[in-house]
């Protein structure tokens, strides 16, 4: 499930520093169309995939680890390379890098659509992540470089509104397409990409930062990718093999070492992709820690929701997608109101109340059982969770931006966005361990209590790593079949509840971080850091959000 996140509406590209364009571009509508279409393609795909995971697991005979990697392969490269993607656009041309991202994303989508095995799909999803890392920051960078300052805010607002709507419709459209075949959720990207590229090459001018001459932080990007990849691989393997297995210990050690090397390099790199000096601001560190906890809870806990709705309650993919639509409607409808909370109450109060409500939302999810009634079981949970996130997102963004000087706004927004994506990446793997271990332990006890014949017992225990995707042998009696299905259902409900309780604990922890470390002044002071801008992702700008589906 993808996490909703906002990239603040401030840029720090060369164009922005020089005031950008002086007059509204005559083809401004086409520029907006090209940037909205391309970025929406990535947003929709991330929201659709989670809805499709139960179907993918069944059709490709995938294990729990396989479907985790379908999500994590994409999230890994997106999180690790998104800052580099912004830097490449600044250096080599925003239109060129944006177009390259669209092409890579489209080709990878086609490969996803024809994948015949979980491994093929995972590799293609990883390539999609590389494309997403190029096109996601590029869309906003193009708007910032081509629209004058007085028009830029309205253009970014238009971009934000349309991408929000398209992202909201993603699970619904995807759920509809999945009824025919899950492959269409990937094939639909091909005509969208072709149209976006046609408009881009005909109507959008090229821009780049002529002042960018320093070397790109390629070593930092490689260390971040290796570190996160090895860490996530080890965590996913631990879900079935346990932490004592050599195949788990080795990648965890490599991951920790690579991430330590990344931090050391960023401290001494002349042009770091993540300037660590930003974190000398207590406010910036606190807001990013809050981001990591809260978006980790959101991405990790709600990853398993489509499995519960579809495999336990029998929802269709379309119904599963629609079930989270209230989340997006509430965030979109109340975003303007939430944006004024900091000016009226200061940052601390909404950043305490918002995560607290989100934590209550997770607790409401934890109370759900085998009853699949949406209105009594799930609607109250999504309602409270959405309200909590709505109250949180805009004040959190404002706090991030006010923690640094104006000339560091672009890189600050990029770092915070990368932190949110990394949080979801790591959390999905960690929550996967929690759910897998509790499910395996519970279902083993449940099946043992049924006193099954040895062949049936062996067949079921061999599929424990598929969770609710396990298939009951066709030759068992109807009463035994029902008992086995009930044992699987009860085991998954138990593991799902624990996941939601962990999510609630992380959300409440976010509220405590806000209470003790976030400045409560009505007018937060900007400028705790006033160093010259150096980061590569100054093109990250504007307001971008990801909604639950989720990825």
PAVO-888961 format. One record per residue (C-alpha): residue number from 0; residue in one letter; x, z, y. Coordinates in Angstrom, 3 decimals. Layout:
PAVO-888961
- NUM; a; X; Z; Y
...
***
This chain:
PAVO-888961
- 0; x; 0.000; 0.000; 0.000
- 1; x; 1.466; -1.020; 3.306
- 2; x; 1.768; 1.498; 6.037
- 3; x; 0.257; 1.093; 9.459
- 4; x; 2.999; 1.171; 12.000
- 5; x; 3.413; 0.357; 15.646
- 6; x; 6.438; -1.230; 17.233
- 7; x; 6.362; -0.212; 20.887
- 8; x; 5.480; -2.796; 23.460
- 9; x; 8.866; -2.946; 25.121
- 10; x; 11.632; -5.449; 24.628
- 11; x; 15.277; -5.400; 25.449
- 12; x; 16.292; -8.962; 24.841
- 13; x; 18.391; -10.860; 27.341
- 14; x; 15.291; -12.617; 28.551
- 15; x; 13.589; -9.335; 29.208
- 16; x; 16.607; -7.935; 31.015
- 17; x; 16.646; -10.925; 33.290
- 18; x; 12.939; -10.761; 33.838
- 19; x; 12.138; -13.358; 31.176
- 20; x; 10.220; -16.409; 32.276
- 21; x; 9.094; -16.480; 35.882
- 22; x; 5.837; -18.317; 35.268
- 23; x; 3.351; -18.321; 32.445
- 24; x; 4.256; -21.080; 29.979
- 25; x; 1.789; -24.002; 30.063
- 26; x; 1.657; -23.904; 26.267
- 27; x; 1.209; -20.138; 26.087
- 28; x; -1.850; -20.442; 23.883
- 29; x; 0.062; -22.474; 21.323
- 30; x; 2.959; -19.995; 21.430
- 31; x; 0.561; -17.162; 20.664
- 32; x; -1.065; -19.195; 17.906
- 33; x; 2.272; -19.902; 16.204
- 34; x; 3.507; -16.313; 16.420
- 35; x; 0.192; -14.813; 15.333
- 36; x; -0.196; -17.175; 12.379
- 37; x; 3.319; -16.698; 11.055
- 38; x; 3.419; -12.911; 11.370
- 39; x; -0.135; -12.545; 10.051
- 40; x; 0.956; -14.418; 6.946
- 41; x; 3.466; -11.660; 6.216
- 42; x; 1.062; -8.850; 7.119
- 43; x; -1.768; -10.262; 5.000
- 44; x; 0.521; -10.735; 2.020
- 45; x; 1.669; -7.135; 2.088
- 46; x; -1.896; -5.831; 2.282
- 47; x; -3.183; -8.143; -0.439
- 48; x; -0.554; -7.515; -3.102
- 49; x; -1.499; -3.909; -3.799
- 50; x; -5.110; -4.881; -4.377
- 51; x; -3.853; -7.405; -6.935
- 52; x; -1.473; -5.066; -8.791
- 53; x; -3.940; -3.934; -11.493
- 54; x; -4.756; -7.582; -12.254
- 55; x; -1.071; -8.526; -12.226
- 56; x; -0.269; -5.717; -14.630
- 57; x; -2.915; -6.939; -17.065
- 58; x; -2.177; -10.658; -16.885
- 59; x; 1.631; -10.361; -17.019
- 60; x; 1.644; -7.419; -19.457
- 61; x; 3.714; -5.482; -16.933
- 62; x; 4.836; -1.879; -17.153
- 63; x; 4.443; 0.657; -14.372
- 64; x; 8.072; 0.062; -13.384
- 65; x; 7.420; -3.689; -13.195
- 66; x; 4.500; -3.368; -10.788
- 67; x; 6.459; -0.840; -8.736
- 68; x; 9.191; -3.440; -8.325
- 69; x; 6.678; -6.087; -7.266
- 70; x; 6.125; -3.895; -4.203
- 71; x; 9.615; -2.435; -3.878
- 72; x; 11.463; -5.745; -4.167
- 73; x; 9.707; -6.985; -1.053
- 74; x; 9.941; -3.680; 0.825
- 75; x; 13.636; -3.236; 0.030
- 76; x; 14.877; -6.390; 1.744
- 77; x; 12.382; -6.083; 4.575
- 78; x; 13.489; -2.525; 5.382
- 79; x; 17.213; -3.194; 4.991
- 80; x; 17.378; -6.502; 6.877
- 81; x; 14.738; -6.301; 9.613
- 82; x; 17.264; -5.091; 12.213
- 83; x; 19.626; -7.902; 11.251
- 84; x; 16.735; -10.363; 11.477
- 85; x; 16.193; -9.430; 15.118
- 86; x; 19.910; -9.790; 15.844
- 87; x; 20.070; -13.239; 14.250
- 88; x; 17.231; -14.401; 16.474
- 89; x; 18.990; -13.131; 19.580
- 90; x; 22.205; -14.848; 18.555
- 91; x; 21.207; -18.171; 17.016
- 92; x; 17.791; -18.831; 18.533
- 93; x; 14.539; -16.993; 18.059
- 94; x; 12.533; -20.098; 17.206
- 95; x; 15.122; -21.214; 14.654
- 96; x; 15.300; -17.868; 12.846
- 97; x; 11.527; -17.426; 12.983
- 98; x; 11.049; -20.879; 11.436
- 99; x; 13.680; -20.113; 8.804
- 100; x; 11.823; -16.928; 7.912
- 101; x; 8.539; -18.827; 7.536
- 102; x; 10.147; -21.439; 5.279
- 103; x; 11.789; -18.806; 3.065
- 104; x; 8.557; -16.840; 2.901
- 105; x; 6.526; -19.925; 1.987
- 106; x; 8.926; -21.125; -0.725
- 107; x; 9.050; -17.634; -2.200
- 108; x; 5.242; -17.476; -2.104
- 109; x; 5.031; -20.679; -4.134
- 110; x; 7.421; -19.227; -6.720
- 111; x; 5.338; -16.025; -6.821
- 112; x; 2.268; -18.134; -7.501
- 113; x; 3.775; -19.883; -10.518
- 114; x; 5.596; -16.823; -11.924
- 115; x; 5.151; -16.433; -15.680
- 116; x; 6.761; -13.033; -16.102
- 117; x; 7.153; -9.785; -14.137
- 118; x; 10.853; -10.527; -13.639
- 119; x; 10.197; -13.902; -12.005
- 120; x; 7.587; -12.378; -9.725
- 121; x; 9.878; -9.507; -8.691
- 122; x; 12.729; -11.862; -7.761
- 123; x; 10.379; -14.076; -5.752
- 124; x; 8.956; -11.034; -3.967
- 125; x; 12.489; -9.978; -3.015
- 126; x; 13.063; -13.400; -1.459
- 127; x; 9.763; -12.987; 0.386
- 128; x; 11.190; -9.782; 1.834
- 129; x; 14.173; -11.672; 3.211
- 130; x; 11.825; -14.166; 4.850
- 131; x; 9.714; -11.340; 6.228
- 132; x; 12.786; -9.672; 7.739
- 133; x; 13.477; -12.873; 9.699
- 134; x; 9.966; -13.708; 10.865
- 135; x; 8.577; -10.226; 11.603
- 136; x; 10.805; -9.403; 14.602
- 137; x; 10.965; -13.065; 15.587
- 138; x; 7.287; -13.361; 16.466
- 139; x; 7.430; -10.688; 19.138
- 140; x; 10.846; -11.803; 20.363
- 141; x; 9.483; -15.292; 21.068
- 142; x; 6.589; -13.839; 23.081
- 143; x; 8.943; -11.600; 25.062
- 144; x; 11.320; -14.446; 25.849
- 145; x; 8.713; -17.046; 26.845
- 146; x; 6.119; -15.028; 28.791
- 147; x; 6.875; -13.561; 32.237
- 148; x; 6.836; -9.796; 32.665
- 149; x; 3.388; -9.750; 34.317
- 150; x; 1.872; -11.766; 31.428
- 151; x; 3.883; -10.261; 28.590
- 152; x; 1.772; -7.157; 28.080
- 153; x; -1.438; -9.164; 27.775
- 154; x; 0.226; -11.625; 25.390
- 155; x; 1.540; -8.826; 23.186
- 156; x; -1.878; -7.182; 23.251
- 157; x; -3.469; -10.443; 22.124
- 158; x; -0.896; -10.748; 19.347
- 159; x; -1.547; -7.167; 18.273
- 160; x; -5.320; -7.561; 18.274
- 161; x; -5.367; -10.763; 16.246
- 162; x; -2.770; -9.590; 13.722
- 163; x; -4.779; -6.392; 13.290
- 164; x; -7.944; -8.354; 12.564
- 165; x; -6.232; -10.750; 10.168
- 166; x; -4.511; -7.865; 8.398
- 167; x; -7.857; -6.096; 8.075
- 168; x; -9.397; -9.185; 6.528
- 169; x; -6.444; -9.613; 4.177
- 170; x; -7.617; -7.284; 1.386
- 171; x; -11.139; -8.707; 1.618
- 172; x; -10.031; -12.348; 1.482
- 173; x; -7.458; -11.453; -1.155
- 174; x; -10.020; -9.616; -3.225
- 175; x; -12.202; -12.705; -3.102
- 176; x; -9.344; -15.010; -4.158
- 177; x; -8.293; -12.687; -6.977
- 178; x; -11.695; -13.241; -8.577
- 179; x; -10.499; -16.794; -9.333
- 180; x; -6.805; -16.038; -9.874
- 181; x; -4.266; -13.627; -8.426
- 182; x; -1.960; -16.610; -7.920
- 183; x; -4.075; -17.815; -4.987
- 184; x; -3.063; -14.840; -2.859
- 185; x; 0.398; -16.416; -2.782
- 186; x; -0.577; -20.094; -2.691
- 187; x; -2.742; -19.500; 0.403
- 188; x; 0.478; -18.938; 2.359
- 189; x; 1.557; -22.557; 1.963
- 190; x; -0.989; -24.231; 4.283
- 191; x; -0.677; -21.323; 6.737
- 192; x; 3.095; -21.753; 6.836
- 193; x; 2.826; -25.526; 7.283
- 194; x; 0.434; -25.137; 10.204
- 195; x; 2.573; -22.432; 11.829
- 196; x; 5.707; -24.575; 11.541
- 197; x; 3.967; -27.639; 12.977
- 198; x; 2.781; -25.743; 16.050
- 199; x; 6.137; -23.990; 16.369
- 200; x; 8.199; -27.188; 16.465
- 201; x; 5.799; -29.058; 18.770
- 202; x; 4.889; -26.404; 21.317
- 203; x; 7.356; -23.482; 21.253
- 204; x; 10.627; -23.663; 23.213
- 205; x; 13.904; -22.306; 21.863
- 206; x; 15.399; -19.165; 23.421
- 207; x; 18.397; -17.030; 22.613
- 208; x; 20.589; -14.367; 24.171
- 209; x; 23.631; -16.106; 25.618
- 210; x; 25.261; -12.708; 26.193
- 211; x; 25.387; -11.919; 22.470
- 212; x; 29.007; -12.528; 21.471
- 213; x; 29.947; -9.497; 19.377
- 214; x; 30.096; -9.727; 15.587
- 215; x; 26.976; -9.092; 13.538
- 216; x; 26.945; -5.909; 11.494
- 217; x; 26.957; -7.727; 8.153
- 218; x; 28.808; -4.911; 6.385
- 219; x; 26.164; -2.452; 7.545
- 220; x; 23.373; -4.685; 6.272
- 221; x; 25.072; -5.065; 2.870
- 222; x; 25.678; -1.330; 2.522
- 223; x; 22.096; -0.537; 3.525
- 224; x; 20.727; -3.053; 1.008
- 225; x; 22.965; -1.892; -1.841
- 226; x; 22.362; 1.771; -1.034
- 227; x; 18.592; 1.537; -0.819
- 228; x; 18.393; -0.850; -3.771
- 229; x; 20.483; 1.331; -6.087
- 230; x; 18.669; 4.475; -5.000
- 231; x; 15.231; 2.959; -5.590
- 232; x; 16.339; 1.453; -8.923
- 233; x; 17.532; 4.849; -10.118
- 234; x; 14.335; 6.565; -9.007
- 235; x; 12.093; 3.996; -10.694
- 236; x; 14.089; 4.228; -13.922
- 237; x; 13.869; 8.013; -13.787
- 238; x; 10.087; 7.751; -14.052
- 239; x; 10.371; 6.790; -17.724
- 240; x; 13.944; 7.661; -18.759
- 241; x; 14.395; 10.985; -16.952
- 242; x; 17.204; 11.998; -14.609
- 243; x; 19.681; 12.744; -17.393
- 244; x; 19.965; 9.108; -18.507
- 245; x; 23.175; 7.233; -17.616
- 246; x; 21.090; 4.288; -16.406
- 247; x; 19.565; 6.631; -13.836
- 248; x; 22.581; 8.717; -12.809
- 249; x; 24.875; 5.754; -12.125
- 250; x; 22.589; 3.860; -9.701
- 251; x; 21.679; 7.097; -7.917
- 252; x; 25.375; 7.879; -7.398
- 253; x; 26.039; 4.316; -6.210
- 254; x; 23.044; 4.475; -3.870
- 255; x; 24.038; 7.774; -2.286
- 256; x; 27.663; 6.617; -1.907
- 257; x; 26.629; 3.313; -0.313
- 258; x; 24.260; 5.028; 2.131
- 259; x; 26.990; 7.528; 3.043
- 260; x; 29.306; 4.593; 3.645
- 261; x; 26.621; 2.970; 5.791
- 262; x; 26.365; 6.054; 8.007
- 263; x; 30.164; 6.251; 8.313
- 264; x; 30.367; 2.571; 9.213
- 265; x; 27.579; 2.796; 11.796
- 266; x; 29.395; 5.690; 13.444
- 267; x; 32.513; 3.561; 13.960
- 268; x; 31.099; 0.019; 14.191
- 269; x; 31.433; -1.652; 17.586
- 270; x; 28.037; -3.369; 17.286
- 271; x; 26.092; -1.262; 14.768
- 272; x; 22.705; -2.361; 13.468
- 273; x; 21.609; 1.288; 13.763
- 274; x; 23.407; 3.089; 16.615
- 275; x; 23.687; 6.706; 15.458
- 276; x; 24.107; 7.866; 19.063
- 277; x; 20.365; 7.489; 19.394
- 278; x; 19.934; 10.444; 17.060
- 279; x; 21.817; 12.758; 19.424
- 280; x; 18.450; 12.959; 21.176
- 281; x; 16.517; 15.841; 19.614
- 282; x; 13.242; 14.096; 20.486
- 283; x; 14.310; 10.831; 18.863
- 284; x; 15.521; 12.571; 15.712
- 285; x; 12.329; 14.629; 15.444
- 286; x; 10.008; 11.657; 15.907
- 287; x; 11.864; 9.654; 13.286
- 288; x; 11.827; 12.563; 10.840
- 289; x; 8.086; 12.871; 11.456
- 290; x; 7.770; 9.126; 10.868
- 291; x; 9.692; 9.355; 7.607
- 292; x; 7.528; 12.186; 6.255
- 293; x; 4.158; 10.817; 7.332
- 294; x; 4.663; 7.159; 6.444
- 295; x; 6.292; 8.206; 3.202
- 296; x; 3.151; 10.163; 2.366
- 297; x; 0.908; 7.257; 3.315
- 298; x; 2.817; 4.583; 1.425
- 299; x; 3.633; 6.676; -1.627
- 300; x; 0.326; 8.409; -2.252
- 301; x; -2.015; 5.526; -1.528
- 302; x; -0.005; 3.065; -3.617
- 303; x; -1.959; 4.323; -6.652
- 304; x; -5.419; 4.092; -5.089
- 305; x; -6.193; 0.489; -6.202
- 306; x; -5.290; 1.409; -9.786
- 307; x; -7.734; 4.308; -9.747
- 308; x; -10.522; 2.273; -8.174
- 309; x; -10.131; -0.762; -10.433
- 310; x; -8.849; 0.568; -13.737
- 311; x; -10.679; 3.896; -13.804
- 312; x; -13.893; 3.233; -11.874
- 313; x; -14.261; -0.469; -12.599
- 314; x; -14.224; -1.693; -8.996
- 315; x; -13.522; -5.379; -8.558
- 316; x; -10.474; -6.421; -6.533
- 317; x; -12.842; -7.384; -3.708
- 318; x; -14.562; -3.992; -3.727
- 319; x; -11.174; -2.292; -3.831
- 320; x; -10.050; -4.233; -0.764
- 321; x; -13.237; -3.471; 1.143
- 322; x; -12.944; 0.250; 0.345
- 323; x; -10.102; 0.643; 2.856
- 324; x; -11.653; -1.496; 5.562
- 325; x; -12.925; 1.606; 7.461
- 326; x; -9.299; 2.641; 7.935
- 327; x; -8.503; -0.496; 9.894
- 328; x; -11.783; -0.525; 11.815
- 329; x; -11.225; 3.040; 13.025
- 330; x; -7.605; 2.456; 14.000
- 331; x; -8.445; -0.766; 15.794
- 332; x; -11.534; 0.599; 17.526
- 333; x; -9.959; 3.840; 18.731
- 334; x; -6.434; 2.613; 19.464
- 335; x; -7.018; 2.328; 23.229
- 336; x; -8.433; 5.867; 23.354
- 337; x; -5.537; 7.203; 21.292
- 338; x; -3.054; 5.490; 23.596
- 339; x; -4.113; 7.747; 26.480
- 340; x; -3.712; 11.040; 24.608
- 341; x; -0.093; 11.610; 25.622
- 342; x; -0.856; 11.236; 29.316
- 343; x; -3.772; 13.634; 29.005
- 344; x; -2.458; 16.249; 26.569
- 345; x; 1.253; 15.607; 26.100
- 346; x; 2.859; 14.412; 22.874
- 347; x; 2.944; 17.616; 20.844
- 348; x; -0.785; 18.309; 20.541
- 349; x; -1.861; 14.909; 19.134
- 350; x; 1.223; 14.834; 16.884
- 351; x; 0.170; 18.174; 15.421
- 352; x; -3.539; 17.372; 15.115
- 353; x; -3.100; 13.802; 13.815
- 354; x; -0.860; 14.568; 10.804
- 355; x; -2.929; 17.674; 10.061
- 356; x; -6.063; 15.534; 9.787
- 357; x; -4.111; 13.030; 7.682
- 358; x; -3.141; 15.884; 5.362
- 359; x; -6.798; 16.885; 5.060
- 360; x; -7.583; 13.270; 4.219
- 361; x; -5.103; 13.409; 1.341
- 362; x; -6.709; 16.650; 0.150
- 363; x; -10.074; 14.898; 0.122
- 364; x; -8.561; 12.149; -2.012
- 365; x; -7.161; 14.835; -4.324
- 366; x; -10.651; 16.169; -5.032
- 367; x; -11.815; 12.828; -6.434
- 368; x; -12.241; 12.726; -10.203
- 369; x; -13.828; 10.369; -12.693
- 370; x; -16.903; 9.899; -10.472
- 371; x; -16.514; 6.529; -8.778
- 372; x; -19.209; 6.941; -6.110
- 373; x; -17.587; 5.518; -2.997
- 374; x; -19.719; 7.199; -0.332
- 375; x; -19.402; 10.735; -1.656
- 376; x; -15.901; 10.553; -3.139
- 377; x; -13.779; 8.098; -1.165
- 378; x; -15.428; 7.369; 2.168
- 379; x; -14.948; 10.912; 3.566
- 380; x; -11.264; 10.762; 2.607
- 381; x; -10.572; 7.375; 4.192
- 382; x; -12.533; 8.415; 7.295
- 383; x; -10.495; 11.587; 7.921
- 384; x; -7.197; 9.922; 7.025
- 385; x; -7.905; 7.032; 9.400
- 386; x; -8.793; 9.390; 12.239
- 387; x; -5.596; 11.353; 11.665
- 388; x; -3.414; 8.238; 11.690
- 389; x; -5.214; 6.885; 14.764
- 390; x; -4.472; 10.062; 16.695
- 391; x; -0.842; 9.911; 15.523
- 392; x; 0.351; 6.314; 15.898
- 393; x; 0.222; 5.727; 19.662
- 394; x; 1.562; 9.183; 20.676
- 395; x; 4.325; 8.814; 18.103
- 396; x; 5.287; 5.426; 19.520
- 397; x; 5.250; 6.795; 23.053
- 398; x; 7.407; 9.744; 22.023
- 399; x; 9.956; 7.460; 20.357
- 400; x; 10.229; 5.346; 23.483
- 401; x; 10.420; 8.283; 25.874
- 402; x; 13.227; 9.838; 23.829
- 403; x; 15.683; 7.154; 24.991
- 404; x; 16.554; 5.365; 28.185
- 405; x; 14.713; 2.175; 29.134
- 406; x; 17.676; -0.005; 28.238
- 407; x; 17.611; 1.303; 24.660
- 408; x; 13.881; 0.791; 24.150
- 409; x; 14.181; -2.323; 21.996
- 410; x; 16.660; -0.907; 19.505
- 411; x; 14.785; 2.426; 19.430
- 412; x; 11.577; 0.649; 18.431
- 413; x; 13.437; -1.348; 15.788
- 414; x; 15.058; 1.745; 14.286
- 415; x; 11.743; 3.605; 14.166
- 416; x; 10.075; 0.649; 12.464
- 417; x; 12.908; 0.460; 9.929
- 418; x; 12.563; 4.202; 9.272
- 419; x; 8.832; 3.781; 8.572
- 420; x; 9.454; 0.922; 6.143
- 421; x; 12.304; 2.783; 4.429
- 422; x; 10.088; 5.852; 4.075
- 423; x; 7.455; 3.838; 2.254
- 424; x; 10.105; 2.139; 0.101
- 425; x; 11.603; 5.436; -1.077
- 426; x; 8.274; 7.247; -1.329
- 427; x; 6.680; 4.665; -3.640
- 428; x; 9.585; 5.187; -6.055
- 429; x; 9.454; 8.999; -5.790
- 430; x; 5.684; 9.155; -6.167
- 431; x; 6.046; 6.796; -9.121
- 432; x; 8.210; 9.425; -10.838
- 433; x; 5.654; 12.146; -10.123
- 434; x; 2.700; 10.145; -11.391
- 435; x; 4.522; 8.778; -14.444
- 436; x; 5.885; 12.130; -15.581
- 437; x; 2.599; 13.979; -15.175
- 438; x; 0.650; 11.154; -16.826
- 439; x; 3.032; 10.915; -19.798
- 440; x; 3.027; 14.677; -20.325
- 441; x; -0.747; 14.997; -20.003
- 442; x; -1.726; 11.968; -22.057
- 443; x; 0.666; 12.958; -24.857
- 444; x; -1.068; 16.324; -25.120
- 445; x; -4.514; 14.732; -24.880
- 446; x; -3.796; 12.186; -27.622
- 447; x; -2.232; 14.783; -29.894
- 448; x; -5.428; 16.821; -29.636
- 449; x; -7.465; 13.858; -30.893
- 450; x; -5.657; 13.856; -34.300
- 451; x; -5.430; 10.066; -34.404
- 452; x; -4.108; 8.175; -37.384
- 453; x; -0.336; 7.558; -37.155
- 454; x; -0.628; 3.839; -36.353
- 455; x; -3.071; 4.361; -33.475
- 456; x; -1.082; 7.340; -32.186
- 457; x; 2.114; 5.284; -32.169
- 458; x; 0.419; 2.294; -30.490
- 459; x; -0.908; 4.454; -27.663
- 460; x; 2.246; 6.483; -27.087
- 461; x; 4.264; 3.257; -26.934
- 462; x; 2.162; 2.189; -23.923
- 463; x; 2.423; 5.405; -21.927
- 464; x; 4.514; 3.671; -19.255
- 465; x; 1.556; 1.386; -18.444
- 466; x; -0.654; 4.295; -17.295
- 467; x; -4.279; 3.124; -17.215
- 468; x; -3.097; -0.369; -18.160
- 469; x; -2.598; 0.775; -21.743
- 470; x; -4.764; -1.122; -24.238
- 471; x; -6.654; 0.736; -26.962
- 472; x; -6.255; -0.998; -30.381
- 473; x; -9.276; -3.151; -31.122
- 474; x; -9.668; -1.922; -34.704
- 475; x; -10.472; 1.726; -33.872
- 476; x; -13.986; 3.109; -34.161
- 477; x; -16.173; 3.148; -31.043
- 478; x; -16.183; 6.930; -30.807
- 479; x; -12.400; 7.064; -31.132
- 480; x; -12.031; 4.271; -28.583
- 481; x; -14.127; 6.265; -26.104
- 482; x; -12.124; 9.437; -26.757
- 483; x; -8.816; 7.649; -26.181
- 484; x; -10.102; 6.039; -22.971
- 485; x; -11.275; 9.456; -21.768
- 486; x; -7.850; 10.928; -22.523
- 487; x; -6.182; 8.199; -20.458
- 488; x; -8.645; 8.659; -17.591
- 489; x; -8.188; 12.418; -17.448
- 490; x; -4.396; 12.084; -17.508
- 491; x; -4.433; 9.620; -14.625
- 492; x; -6.830; 11.755; -12.570
- 493; x; -4.448; 14.693; -12.973
- 494; x; -1.400; 12.667; -11.884
- 495; x; -3.316; 11.064; -9.000
- 496; x; -4.367; 14.487; -7.725
- 497; x; -0.810; 15.773; -7.752
- 498; x; 0.346; 12.670; -5.855
- 499; x; -2.288; 13.296; -3.201
- 500; x; -1.316; 16.960; -2.931
- 501; x; 2.313; 15.950; -2.383
- 502; x; 1.137; 13.475; 0.261
- 503; x; -0.826; 16.261; 1.957
- 504; x; 2.243; 18.523; 1.925
- 505; x; 4.341; 15.804; 3.604
- 506; x; 1.639; 15.236; 6.237
- 507; x; 1.391; 18.950; 7.003
- 508; x; 5.198; 19.016; 7.173
- 509; x; 5.003; 16.263; 9.800
- 510; x; 2.652; 18.424; 11.845
- 511; x; 5.125; 21.315; 11.669
- 512; x; 7.945; 19.044; 12.839
- 513; x; 5.832; 18.063; 15.824
- 514; x; 4.928; 21.673; 16.609
- 515; x; 8.518; 22.938; 16.614
- 516; x; 10.531; 19.956; 17.831
- 517; x; 8.367; 17.552; 19.870
- 518; x; 8.291; 17.954; 23.650
- 519; x; 4.825; 19.003; 24.819
- 520; x; 5.197; 17.970; 28.468
- 521; x; 2.413; 15.805; 29.863
- 522; x; 5.002; 13.391; 31.236
- 523; x; 7.827; 13.197; 28.689
- 524; x; 11.219; 12.639; 30.270
- 525; x; 12.844; 9.337; 29.462
- 526; x; 16.580; 8.973; 29.310
- 527; x; 18.154; 11.571; 27.057
- 528; x; 20.523; 8.729; 26.172
- 529; x; 21.622; 6.336; 28.864
- 530; x; 24.371; 4.394; 27.129
- 531; x; 24.753; 0.662; 27.448
- 532; x; 22.617; -1.195; 24.896
- 533; x; 24.543; -2.408; 21.876
- 534; x; 22.127; -2.744; 18.971
- 535; x; 21.353; -6.005; 17.273
- 536; x; 17.597; -5.681; 17.035
- 537; x; 16.741; -5.737; 20.675
- 538; x; 14.290; -8.485; 19.915
- 539; x; 11.987; -6.077; 18.135
- 540; x; 9.197; -5.485; 20.572
- 541; x; 5.528; -5.275; 21.221
- 542; x; 2.943; -3.732; 19.022
- 543; x; 2.880; -4.497; 15.341
- 544; x; 1.069; -2.584; 12.670
- 545; x; 0.599; -2.655; 8.975
- 546; x; -2.530; -1.473; 7.430
- 547; x; -3.343; -0.108; 4.087
- 548; x; -4.183; -2.288; 1.184
- 549; x; -1.855; -1.738; 0.265
- 550; x; 1.985; -2.826; -0.251
***
